[in-house]
């Protein structure tokens, strides 16, 4: 398994502007250079979608999105 490029620093509710773009949750991840990436996410049927960051950062966030989506199912 590849090491993650980023670490999760926060999970928050989306702002009004982010909600208007379809987000139900926002995760923030930081890379080793201190750059913060905001990842917008939402439910999609029985799964989820995420966007707003480079592919490597989105890959790092997949397990976090899975946990968030499973939590909503209960």
Buried (B, 14 or more C-beta within 10 A) or exposed (E): EEEBBBEBEEBEEBEEEBBEEEBBBBBBBBBEEEEEBBBBBBBEEEEBBBEBBEEBBBBBBEEBBEEBBEEEEE
